[in-house]
Structure formats: structure tokens, C-alpha cells
């Protein structure tokens, strides 16, 4: 490699890292706006939250569908990566599971908005659903297993059953201000927990 090639490579790496960070900022901003206002929120609101112009959004994501799918994948990755971190940093496996489910509920607000921008026959539906299951089922399973092995929860529900149940509780929540999906999911998660055993008297 020549000196000029090496210099070009060194200059390219920071630019690629900056581009990734900038895109993550855009996706985090979009996720927050979609969670608060739905996926039909104006792109200018996303741009304002990210601190960029709308032209920057459209340069990265030419259509709203492109942006929503990118947010979906970004949120899946965030949920997947959070599981092991929460398990290592939380006070107990049950606490880690509860905190992860909070993140999962936040993510579902974006997930249910996909139908607004993708047609049912769009192959993106199938590929995104497969991606969702491949990334998140093992993480949820790991958290469930850890909480069961610690004796904090009743063994039994599978990761798929738990995630599907939570998903069903969250459907339509963003359309009805009287319905608090998070409260019901909290009741479901609390129901998994074993009652604390009384301390034996001496």
C-alpha cells in the first residue's frame, strides 16, 4: 500500500464511523418521534429532533417506508444487545427480564406502525419478521432461563409465548389513550414471579 493509499484508508475509517453515528442519531430521533406521535408524524419533526434538515433525512432514507424499516431494524438490534448487558448489570435476573420487557414494549410501538407503510404482499414483512424472531427470541429465552434458574419465576412459558402475549397486549395501544398496555404487561410479568418464601424463624 502506498503512503497515499494508507492516508486515504485512515481518513476513510473516521468518516465511516461518523456516518454510522450520524445515522444512529437519526434513527434514535425517528424512533422517539414515532413512539410519541405514530409513524405518520411529519419528517420535519424527526429532522428537528435529530438537529438536521429534512434533506438529510431524505438523503439517507428516500421514503417513509425506508425510514420506518430502518428504525425497526435499529430497535431490534438495540433490544438484542441490551439483554446480555442487563443480565450482567441488574441486581437479579428477574430485574433484568423486567427491564428488557420495558424496552421490548417501547419497541412494539414502532413495530405495529409497519402496516401503515408496507403493503401486506411486500416481501419486507416476511423478512423483517424472520429477522425479529432470529434476533430477539434467543435473548428473551436467555433472560427467562436465568430468572427460572435463580428461582425468581415459575418455569413454563417459552420466549415465543411471552413475546407473543406481550405483543397482543400492545396492539392498538397507541390509538386508545384509555388503554395502558405497559400497566397490563407489568401485571403479566409480575405474575411470572414466585412469591418470596418466608424466612425460617430460629
Number of C-alpha atoms within 10 A of each C-alpha: 7 7 8 9 10 11 11 11 13 11 11 12 11 11 12 11 11 12 12 12 12 14 17 16 16 23 23 18 20 27 26 18 21 22 19 13 14 19 25 13 15 14 18 14 17 23 20 13 15 20 12 15 14 16 13 13 22 15 9 12 15 12 12 18 16 15 20 25 21 18 24 23 16 17 23 22 15 14 22 21 14 16 23 16 12 19 21 11 11 13 10 16 25 24 17 24 25 18 16 23 23 15 16 21 19 18 21 19 24 24 25 18 20 18 12 13 15 17 11 12 8 9 10 14 16 12 10 16 11 11 14 18 14 12 15 21 17 15 21 24 19 18 24 26 19 19 23 19 13 12 16 19 21 15 15 11 12 14 19 15 12 18 20 12 13 22 18 13 19 21 14 14 17 19 9 9 9 8 14 13 21 17 11 14 21 14 11 15 17 14 12 18 16 13 12 8 6 6 6 5 4 3
